[in-house]
Amino acid sequence: MSADVELRPVAASDVAALCDIYAHHVLHGTGTFELTPPDQEDMAGRVGAVTALGLPYLVAVRDGDVLGFAYAGAYRPRPAYRFTVEDSIYLRPDAVGCGLGGRLLRAVLEECERLGIRQVIAVIGDSDNVASIRTHDRCGFTTIGTFHAVGGKFGRWLDTVLMQRTLGPGATSAPQAPAGS
């Protein structure tokens, strides 16, 4: 499936599909700790917040259908964190298991590196989320640690797994403002 899929920047016309994909994960998964899916207005605002920063927000499309999305958002709002982003990846249920998540993540990482980002953080919901952990591991992330039982969803306690990937020179040279900041 992955070969016939186009990766491209998100468009306003993708918001309804993003909502549908994300709603599935909110209502049925533990990769996100949200309990109520955002509506289209909220999702459009979230997309706009990422793209306004000049950060990558990509969709995977086949025959006009959005199969998944990935983006790099601000890690924290304080200015000293401007060299670090947090990634997110969500796929339609029928697009899971074919390498699309890794393809989206690699494309986001390439764009982040081009922008001068130095660190990417993955905050993976649920330590049982093996697919996401493996995808990040295959893309060069290192497990930093686990916050145990920090979320409650579906009647059980959930961990978050923290993973990190250095881009470009990482911390081996002095910070320079990323492109577009």
N, C-alpha and C positions, 0 to 999 in steps of 0.2 A: 504494500500500500504506500509506503513512504516515497517511492520513486515518482509516483504520479501526483504528489502533493506539492503545491506551491506555498512557500513561506513569503509573506509580505507584511508591510506595516498595517496596523489596524486602521479601519475606516469607520466613519460614523455609522454606516449601514451595517456594520458587524455587531452593533451593541445588542440587538435582540438575541442573536446566536450566543454571544458571550453570556448573557443572562441565563439562557437555557442550560448551557454547559455548567456554569458555576452553580446554578440552583440545584442541579443533580448532586453535586459534591456537597453542598450545604445540607441537603435533605437526607442524603444516603451515605455520606463518607465522613471520614475523620481527618482528612487532609487540611480542612479548614475548620476553625473553631467557631465560625459564625453559625447561628441557629436559624436565622431568617434570611432567605435569599434577598439580595438587593433588587429593587425595581430598575427599569431601564434608565430612568433619570439619574438614580444613584450610580449605576454602572457607568453611564456616560460621564459623570463627574469624576469617577475613579480613573477612567481612561484618560480624561483630560488632564488630571493632576500629574499623571506619569508623562504624557507627551509634552505638556507644558515645560517640563524640566529638560526636555530633549533626550529623554531616556527611551530605550527601545521597548516597543509594545508590538509584538508580532502575532499574526494569526496563521494557522495552517489551513489551506483551502484545497478542496478537490471538487472539480465540476461545480464551482460556485458555492459549495457547502463548507462552512467553517467546522473543522474537526477538532480544533483546540487552539489554545493561545498561551503565550508566555510573555513575561515582561520583567523588567528590572525597575523597581521602585526605590525611592529614597529609603535608606536604612533607618535613619533617625533625622529629626528636623534641625538639630543644631549644626551650625556651619562646619565645624571640624569633621563631621561625618561625610562631607561632600565627596569624598574619594571612595565611599563604600555604598553599595546598593544591596537590596534583598531581592532575590528572584522568586518568581511564582510560575507554575505551569499547571494548566488544567486541560484535560482532554475529554471529548465526548466518550461515553462508555464503549461505543463500538470502535473507537480508535486507540484503545489501550492495548499495549502488548506488541506493537509492531515497530517500535523504535522512534515513533514520532515525538515523544517527549524529549528524548535525547537530542534529536535533530533541532527542535525548537530551542532547547537550552543552549546548545552549541552556537546557534545563530545569535542568541541574546548575548552570550559571553563575547563573541567576536565583536559585536557592536559596542559593548561596554568597554572592551579593551581599546577600540578605535577612539572612544571618547576620553580616554585617559583615566578611567575608573581603575582603582588598584586592588580592591577587595570586593568579593561577592559573598553574601551570607545567605544560606538556605535555612529557613526555620520550618522544619518539616513536622507537620501535625501527625501525631501518633507514631510511636516507635515501632508499631506493627506495619507501618506504611513502607514495606520492603521495596516496592517498585520505585518509589521516589528516592529512597536512600540509594538504591543501586544505580539509578539514572545519574544522580549527582556524583556518586563514586566513579562511575565510568567517565564522567566529564571532568575529573580531576579534583573534586572536592575532598576534603579531609574532615572526618567527624571531630568536632571540637568538644562536644559533650551532650548531655541529656538533662533537660528539666523534667523531673518526675512528677506525675500526677498534678499538672498545672491547669488542666482543663477538664471539664465534665461535660460529656455529651453521650446521648443514647444510654444513659444509666450507668456509665462507667467512667473511670478516671483515665485521662489521656496524657501522655508525655509529649514533649516537643524535642526533636533531635536537631541540634545545631551543627551545620557543616559550613566550611569556608573554603574559598578558592582564591588564590592570588592571581592577579592579572598583570601583564607587563612586568615592569621592574619591581612591583610590590613595594616593600619597605626598604629596598636597597638604595634608593635615591630620595632626595628631599621632595616633599609634596609640591606639586605644581597644579594650578587650577585646571580641572578637567575641561575639555573642549565644550564650549557652549555655556559655561558657568559665569 
